Structures are given as structure tokens and as C-alpha cells.
């Protein structure tokens, strides 16, 4: 009997090998399926019969959710495009005072979660905030009827806050695209009579369009994922609606159906991004590099460039960091308690575990794809990494469904065999939170490690195999030492995003289990920003190091660029065809 079973297993393995599969490929597909299970679960629940909840939602709140979400995306898209592209062009192609500082400082708002900035802006700009109190004292105004001031807790306020923290996505990719543009193309445009500004709109901007579209798409997907800002500003978007339907209306099916509609929006964004850059390819045809021509700005133009770059940094980073630091120093005795250290430990442990698992799984998938398996393995790994494009609220629903089913199955089996109920072993525990983190942020580790492995010549794999190394030994002895830097980078990126993640954590966390993100959101929502300042500042500080490293990498990774980085008044090196 044992021999027969072994023979069948061997026959099955031989059949897989004939199809181009080996143990690594099979394992990669299996792991990819496990990570992608939450998305599949959402679709299954959404199409299952669920009574009249969907008809009720579609006739009441769904049109409002769609309207507010679309207006939010439109505002954030335009805002991030203007700020991100404009500042990237200024620091890349123009010389003005402070340029060297803004090269990296414009990325700092990326370290600030949108909901943290929302709390600070509300605290400072509302009727009882510092600014309006100061204005009333100066002009002698007595009440709100004496003057006009924009409403902070509104759709416009949410758009402004998200734009200030999300424009770095567009800035990052736009700047990289501008750095890579050909000197010859820009010089030809000058010989045809196009000045710096006309050359920007007619040459540089169209060439950078694919990168800009990707950046705007990333910003829009992050805006879709946001829960803290829209909830605090009372803006009824899809993310807030999913949370409300699931937890307040106690309808998993309704939440899954809303999540499916939201996934359609996400897929539409991804499809639009792919369509926008269809067939567009740009190649350097020479290994020679020349300094990118830059334009020295004088008088008022230099002042305009300085202010244009300063305002996003000032409003998106300096303001929240300064306010939080002041509150943290003033109220540290009230905040620095045993509970704070517990919440910090929870955040650090969850983020560290999730980062470690995401890196291991990402390396496994990237290496399995490198070894072969054909289009099936590549498609499976790509699908498994789509979680980053899916809002946390959707993934939370997808995580709870299979874990709840598995908990019920284990409980039933335990009671039947042992007569002992097991209760919730997976759902409602930190296992669910870590699972959600890995499913959501796997794309960061997988993409980083895949790019790093692609830089290793295939001949090294062949040499290792001829020396008798198995694929696992080759990974341990050859590839691992070469990608250690990328492993650290991937782990750091996942760790920081897990520290900031709010909607997924709120839904999946165990009862009475707090992280720094949920602690900050809870206290700030109750108008207790002072007590939450230290926690918010800790989250911001955790994101500063990756931002600085990312800024340094963007220039040093350019071909032909000197290792020492870009000088203040000289342009970076770019390819000359």
C-alpha cells in the first residue's frame, strides 16, 4: 500500500516536471494561493445570496459613497499631479537657493500618515484652533458670523490633507523619469526655439508621462485605502462605508459586496494606468553620460521655486512634526505610561513579524519564479502581490472569512473527537492581523527582491548547479549574500507600512488590543490630540529613515552618476543617445 502511494506521488511529480514544474514552482503556487485567498473569499461571499441588503444599500447610501469617492479621487489626482510633477521638475532642471535641501525634503511628508496630518490640521485650523483664535484677536472678530473661514472637516479638507501626504509618490517617480531623460532631446527642443517652460510642457512632460501616471495611480489607491482621514472628517467614502456596514450593520455579505465594487474601482485604476502607457518604451542607446542642463533662476522666479517647494514640506511634514513634538514634550508625563509602552510593543512586534514573513515569502516567490514554472507560476506570484493595490478594509473582510471558516471547522472537529471546544484560534487574534499585513504588503518585498534577483546573471545559477548545489543551496550560498541589502530594504519598507496601517488593524485586531495607530486614532478622534501626540510622533519617526534612504537611492542608482551624490548647482548624469 505504501509503495503504491509512493509510486503515485512520484508519477504526479514527474507529470508536473513535464509541464515545467518542480518543487519550488509548486511551492510558489501554493504560497501564492494562500496569500491570495482573502481576495478570492471576498468575491465568493459577494456573489453568494445575501437577502436584500444590497438593494437596501444601493437605494440609500451607495450612490453617496460612489459620488464622494469619485470626487475625492479627482481632487487627490489633480493635486498630487500638480505638486509632485511641478516640484520634481524644479529640483531636477532648475537651480535656485535650497535646491539641495528640497531634493530629499520633498519626500518627508511620505512618513506622515494622512490621519495624523488630519488631526493636526483640525487642531490648528478649526474655530477653536490656533490660527482662528489668532485672527479673531488681531481683527477683533467676536464669533463665526463676523468672518469667513473654510470648513476643515469636509471633502475639500480631506482632499487637501491626502494631497499633502501622497504627492511624494508622484514626485518620486516623476523625478526619476526627469533624471533619466536624454540630454540630446532637451537640447534639440532648445534649438527649435522652445524655452525651459515650453520644453517642459512639450518634451519633458510627455516623455515622463508613464512614470507620472504610475505615481498618480499609487496615490489614488492610497486615497481609496484611507479610513482615518475620511472617518475623522465625516466624508462617506467606500472605505468608511465598508467599515460601517460590517461592524455597525453586522452584515458581512453587504460589506463584501461593497468591497467588490471597490475592487472594481481599483482594477479600473490599474487598467487605466496600463492603458495610459500601452506600447510606450524608452531605451538609452549609449553608455555615454552628460550632465543634464539646468536653468539658473533669478530674482522672483527663484523665490517662486523656493516657495513652491517649501510649502508642501512645511504643511505636509514640518507642521505636524512641530505640533506633535510640542504636545509630546508638554504632556509626556501623561502619555508616557505603561499603556503607551504596551501599544508600542504591540506595533513593533506585529510589524516585525509581518515584515519577516513578507520578506521570506517574497524571497521564496521571487526565487521560485526565477527557477521556472512557466506562465502559471508567474501569474500566480503576480496575483499574490496584488494585495498592495487593494484597500485594507477589503483585505480585512477577505482575511476574516476563511479564518472564521477554519476556526469553525477546527472547533467542530475538536468537539466531535475530544468533546472540547477550541473557540477562536485564528480569527480575532494577532494571527489574523499578521496574515492581513502580509497579504497587503507582500508586493513591497516581492517587487524589491524580484528586481534584485533579476540583476544576478543566470550564469551564476548554472555555475552553482554544475558544482553540485541544489536550488536551495544555491539560494543560500550564492543569491542570499548578493541580495542582503535588498532584503533589509524590503523588510524596512514593510515594517514602516505596517506601523502606519489603520483600517486593516482596526477591523482585525483582537478585543482590547491596541497598536500605536489605533491608539492615536482613538484619542485624536475624541479631541485628545495632546495625549496621542507621542504615539503619532513615534509613527512619523519610524518612517523618516526609509524616506531618506529612498531619496539617496534615487540619485545614486542613476547610471553614470558619481557615488558622492548630486551637488547643489550641477545636474545629475543622464544618458546621451
N, C-alpha and C positions, 0 to 999 in steps of 0.2 A: 504493500500500500504506500509506504513511504517512498519507495523507488518510483512508483507510478506518479506520485505528486511531484517529485523532483524532476522527473522527465518532462512533465507538463510545464513546469516552471522554466526549465531550460529551453524547451521548444518555444515558449512565449517570448523569452529573452532573445532567442535567435530571430524570431519574426520581427521584433522591434528593431534589432540591429539591421535587418534587411531594409527596413523603412527609414534607416538613418538615425535610429535612436540608440542611445546607450544608457548606462545607469545615471550619468549626470543629466542627460536630457530628460529622462523620465522623472528624476527628482525635481528638476527645474519646473516641469509642467505641473507636478503635484503641488509644489510650494506655491507656484503662481495661482493655481486654482484655489488654494487655501486663503491666500491674501485677497483674491478677487471675490470670494464668497459673499461678503457683505453687499456688494453691488448686485450680484445675482439675486440675493434674498430680497432686496428692495423691489426689484422688477417682478418677482414671483408674487409677493404679497400685494403689489399694486394691481395686478391683473386678476387676482382672485376675487370672488364675490364678497362684497362688504356691506350690503344693505344700501341705504340711501344716503350715507354720509357724504359721498362725492357730489350727489345732486344738491345737497344742502350747502356744501362749500362753494360749488360753482355758482349758485344763485345768490350767495350772500357776500362772502369775504374774498373769494378767489379773484374776481376782476380787480378789486382794490390792490391785492397783493401783486398782481401782474403789472398794473399801472405804476405803482410806486417802485417796484423793482426795475422796470424798464427806464423810468426817469432817473433813478439812482445810477444805473449803468451808463446812461447817456452823459450825465454830468461828470461822473468819475472818469469816463473815457476821454472826454474833451479836456478836462482839467489836467489829467496826467500826461496827455499828449503834448499840450502846450508847455507845461512846466518842464517835463522830462526832456523833450526834444530841444526846447529853447536853451536850457541851461547846458545840456550836453554840447550843443554847437558852440556856445560861448566859451566854455573852458577848453574845448578842443582846438578851435580855429581862431580864437581871439586872444590878445594879450592885454591884460588890464590888472590893476592892483588887486592882490588877493587871489589870483587865479590858482596858484599852487595850493592854497588852502581849500578852495572850493572843489578842487579835483576829487578829494576824498570826503570833505564835509557834506557835500550834497547827498551822500549815501546814508548819513547818520539817521534821518527820520525812519529808515527801514528798521531800526532797532526799537522803535516805539510802537507798541500795539495800538490799533486805532481806538479801542475802547478807553485806553489810558489817556490819549490826547483828548477824547471826547469829555472825559471827566474834568480835565484841567481847563479846557476851553469854557465849559459850562461854569465852572467855579469862578473863573476870572471875568467872563463877559456877560453873565446873566444880570438881572436887575440888581441883585444884592452883591454882585461881583465887584472886583477892584476897579475896573475901568468905568463902569456906570456910576459908581459911588464917587469917583474922582471927577467925572464930568458934571455931576449934579452939584458938587461943592464949588467947582470953578464958575459955572454959569448960573448958579442959584436956582436950578430947577427943583421943584418940590416933589413931583410924582411923575409917573409914566406918561400922563396926558400932556406934559409940558414939552416933550421931545419925542423924536422917533429913533428907535434902535432896532436893528434886525432881530428876528426871533431866532434864538440859538438852537433850541430843541425843535428842529424842523427838518424837512427833507433837504433844504439848502444847507443847513448846518452839517448834516451827515455827509453830504457831497463834499463840502469843504474839508472836513476832518479826514475823510478817506483819501481825498486827493493829496493832501499834505503828507500822508504816511505811505502812499502807494506809488507816487510819481517816481521814486528811485528805480522801480522795475523798468520803466521806460528810459530813464536817464542811463542806467547801466548798459542796456542793450544798444541804445542809440549812440552812446559814446564809443562803445566797442566798434560799431559799424562805421562811425566817422573816422576813427583811428585807422581802420583798415582800408579806407578809400585810396584810390590811386592818385598820386601827385599829378600825373600826366593829364588825367581827366579834368582836374581842377584848373590846371594851367591852360588847357585848351579852352575852357569856358572863359577864362580871363582874356585870352587873345581874341575871342569872339565878342568882346565888349561887355561881358557880364561882370559887374562888381561883386563884392563879397555877399551882399544880401540877395541879389538876383541869382548868383551862383548857388546860394544855399537852397532857394526855393526850386530852381530849375534843374540842378545837378545833384547836389549832396543829399537833399531830402528824398528824391525818388530812388537813389541808389541805396539809401538806408531804410527804405520802406519795409522790407521784410522783417528786419530786426525791430523796427518800431511797432509793427503790428503784433509781433510776439510779445513785446513788453506791455502794450496796452491790453492784450488778451489776458496776460498773467494778472495785471492789476484788476481787471474786471472779474476774474474768477475769485480773487481775494475779496473783492467787494461783495460778491454773492455769498461767500462763506461767512462774512461778518455777522455776528449776533450782538455783541456787547454794545456797539455804537447805535445800531438801529433800535435795539430794545431801550436803551437809555434815552434816546431822542424820540421814542414813541413813533417810529416810522414802520408801518406794516409791510415788511418785505417777506419774501418766501421763507427765509431762514427763521424769522420771528414767527411766522405762521406755522411752520412745521413744529416748532417747539410748543406753541400754544395748542395745536390740535392734539399732539401726542400726550402732553402732560396735563393740560387743563381740560380738554375734552375727552381724554382717555381713549383715544382711537388710534391704534397702531396702523390700521388699514388706511384711514384718512391721511395720516402723516406720510405713509409710504406712497400714496397716490400723489400727494403734493410734492414729495421728493422726486418722483418720476418726472413730473412736469419740470421741476428744477433741473434735473439731469438733462432734459431735452434742451433747456437753455444753455447749459454748459457745453453739450455736444454741438449746439449751433455756434457758440463762440469758437470752439476748436475748429469746426468746419469752416467758419468764416476766415479764421487765421490761415488755415491751409489753402483755401481758395485764393486769398489775397496774394500769396506768394507762390502760386502754382507756376511751374515751369521756369521760375527765376533762379538762375545760377550765376554766381560771380566767381571768377578764378583769377588769381595772380599768375602772370606768365613769366615772371622773372624773379630771381633771387636777390636782385639789387634793391637797395632801400635808400630812400632820400627823406630828408626832413619835410614834414608836412607844412606847407606855407601857412603862416598865421598873420593876422591883421592886428597891428597895434592900434588900440582905441585911445582917443584923446578926449580931454575935457568932458563934455556932457555924455558922450557915448560910453566912455569908460565908467562914469558914475552910474549910468543906466545899467550897464552889465553887472557892476558891483551890487547894486540894489536888487536886481533881478535874481541874482544867485544868493544873496544874503537872506531875503525874505523867506524862501522855503526852509532854509536851515534854521532861521530864527523862530519861525512859527511851528515847524514840524519837529524840532528837536530841542533847541535852547529853551523855549518857553516851558514845555512840560518838564524837562530835566531841571530847570531852575526852580520852578514852583514845587516840584516833588522834593527836591533837596532841601528847600527852606522848611517845608512841612515836616520832613523826616527829622531834621535837626531840632525843630521846635517841640515835636511830640514824640521823640524817640523813647522816652520813658514810658509812655502809654502804649506804644506799639511793640517795643522790644520785650516781648513776653514769651512764656513757654509755648503759647499757641502759635506765635509767629515762627518760631524755630521748627515747630511741628509741620506747619504748612510749607515752609521752605524745604524741609527734609522730604516731604511728600513729593513736591515738584521736582526736586533734584533726583530722587530715586526713580520716579516714574520716567522722567526724561532720559536718565542714564540707561535704564533697562531698555526702553524703546529704541534709543539710539544704537545700543549694542546689537539688538536683534535686527534692526533695519539694516545695519552695515553687514552683518553676517548673511542675511537673506539676500541683500543686494549683491554681495560678492558671489554668492552661490548661483544666483540667476545670471549674472553677467558672465561668469566663467562657464556655466552650462551652455549659454548661448554661444560663447566663443568656441567651445568644443564641437559644436554642430547640432544636429537635430532638425535642421531644415526650417522651413517657414512656420511649422507648428510651434516649435519652441520659441521662436522669435515673436510670434503673435501672442503666445501665452504670457511671455515676460512683459511685452508692451502693455497688454491688457491689465496685468497685475500692477503696473506702475501708474495707472490712470487715476489712482486714488487722490493724488495731489490736485487734480482738476475738479474733484468732487467736494462740495462743501461738507464741513464736519457734521452738520446736522443730519445729512443724508447718510453718511457713513455710520453714524451712531445708531440709526434705525437698522441699517443692514447688519451691524455687529450684534445687536440685541436679539434679533430674530433667530439666527442659527444657534447662538449660545443658549437662549431660553429653551429652544427645542432640545438641545443636547442635555441641558440640566434636567428637563422633564423626563427624558429617556433614561438618564442615569438614576434619577430618583425612583422611577417606576421599577427599574431592574433591581435596585437595592432593596426596595420594599418587598419585591416578589421573592428574591433569593435569601436575603438576610433579615427581612422584616424591620429594617431600619431606614427611615427617611434621610436623604442626604441634603435636602434643601438646595440652596443656590450655591453651586460650586464655582461657576464661571460668570454668569450674568450677575450684575450688581456687585462685582468685585473689581479689584485692580487689574485682574486678568483681562476684563473687557476693555478697560481704559488703554492698557498697553497694546492690545490687539487693534483697537481703533487707531492709535498713534502709528503703529507700523503700517497698517493698510493705507493711511492717509499720506504718510511722509516717505514711503518706500521709494518713490520716484526720485527723491533727492539723492539717496545713497546709490540707487541703481544707475542713474544717469551719470553721476560723478565717477563711479567705478567702471562703468562701461567705457566712458571716454578715456580713462586712464589705461585700461587693458588694451584698447584699440591702438594705443601708441607703442605697445610692445610688439616687435616684429614677430610674425608667425614662425620664423626660422628658429627662435628660441624654444618654442614648443617642440618642434621637430628634433632639435638637438637634445632636449631633455628626454624625449622618448627613446632616441637611439642609445642613450646612456642607461636605459633600463628603468626610468622613472615612470610611475603610473601617473594618470592625470592629477590625482590628489597630491602626490609627492611633487609634481611639477608646480602645482599651485603653491605649496608650502615653501619649496626651496628656491623657486625662480620668480614667480609672479608676485608673491606676497612682499618680499623685500623691495620690489620696484614700485609697488602701489601703496606703500605705508603712508606716504603723505596724503594721498587721496582718501585713504581710509579715515585718517584723522579729520580731514576736511569734511567728509560726508557725515561722520559722527557729530561733529560740531554743528553743522547746519541742521541736522535732525534734532539735536538736543535743544537748540535755541527755539525752533519752531514748536516743539513740544511744550517748552516753558510758556510760550505765548498762547497756545491753543485754548480757546474758551468754549465754543458751543459743544464740541465733542466731549469735553471734560465735564461740563455741567450735566449732560444727559447720562453719561456712562458711569460717573463716579459712584462709589458706594455711599450709603446713607451716612451723613455726618462726616464725610471725608472731604477735606478742603485742600486745595492747592493754592499757590500764590495767585494764580489767575482768577479762580473762583472767589478767593478771599478779597482781592481787590475789587472785583465786580460787585460783590455783595455789599461791601462797606460804602463804596463810591455811589452805588445806586441808592443807598439810604442817606445820601448827602453827608457822608463821613469821610471825605477825601483825605483829611488830615491823618486819620487812623490808618488809612490804606496806603499812604504815601511811601512808606519804607518798602512795602511789598511791591508796589508799582516800580519804584526806583530799582529794585533788585532785578526785575524782569527786563527793564531797559538796559541796565548794566550788562546783563548776560548777552545781549545782542550786539553790543558795541564792538567787541573783539572780532567776530566774524565779518562785520561790516568793514572794518579797517583792513583786514586781511584780503577781503574781496576787492577793495579799492586798489591795494598794492598789486594784486594779481592781474588786474585788468590791463595795466600798462606793461608790466614785466613779461606777460605772456605774448606780447606782440612780437612777431618776427623782426629781427634786426634792431630791436630796441636795446639800449645799453642796460646792463644789470642794475645800475645805480638808480634807475627811475628817471622820471621826466623833470627836467629843470623848469624853473618858473617861466622863463622867457624863450624857450625853444620848443619847437614842436616835436612830437613823437615820430618815430621812424615808420614809414609806410612803404609798401611795395611800389616800384616803378615798373610798369609793363615794358 
